[in-house]
Amino acid sequence: MAGQINWIHTTPLSRIAAEMIKARPAGEVSREALGLLDEMEGLLGEPVLNCTARDA
């Protein structure tokens, strides 16, 4: 589980950094990063997706 959490953290950050170094507009980069996160969410296992869920 820790590996998946690390992956979901480092992948978008490195992509954002690389695109900002290219002097791309921040709005475009952030929209693409959100799309990337949406795609990545589908690849995560249930334990990761529910690790902070609490009963109401």
N, C-alpha and C positions, 0 to 999 in steps of 0.2 A: 504494500500500500504506500509506503514512503516513497518508493521509486516513481509511482504514478503521480503523487502529489508534487514531487520535485520536477517531473517532466511537464506537468501542467503549468508550473511556475516559470521554469527557465525557457521553454520554447517560445512563448509569446514575447518575453522580455528580450531575447536575443533577436527575434525577428523585428521587433519595434526598433531596437538599437540600430540594426543594420539598415533599415529603411530611413531612419532619421539621419544617419550619417550621409546618405545619398541626397539629403536636403529635400526630401519629399514633404508635401503638405501634411501637417499633423492630423487634420481631419480625415484624409484618405488613409493614413497609416492606422489610425484608431479604428476606423470602420473595418479595415481588413483584419485587424487584430481581433475584433469582436467576432467576425466570421470564423477566424481560425479557432477561437475558443469554443464556438458552437460546434464545430466539427470535432474538436478534441473531446468535448463532453460525451459524444456518442461512443468514443473508444474507451472510456473509463469503466472500471468494474463497479458493481453495485456497492461493495464495501467503501470505496472512495466516495461515491456520490452520496452515501448516507452516513458518512463518518461523523458529521456534526449535526445530524437531524435529531431533534428532541421532540418528545411527546408534548402536545399542547395542554 
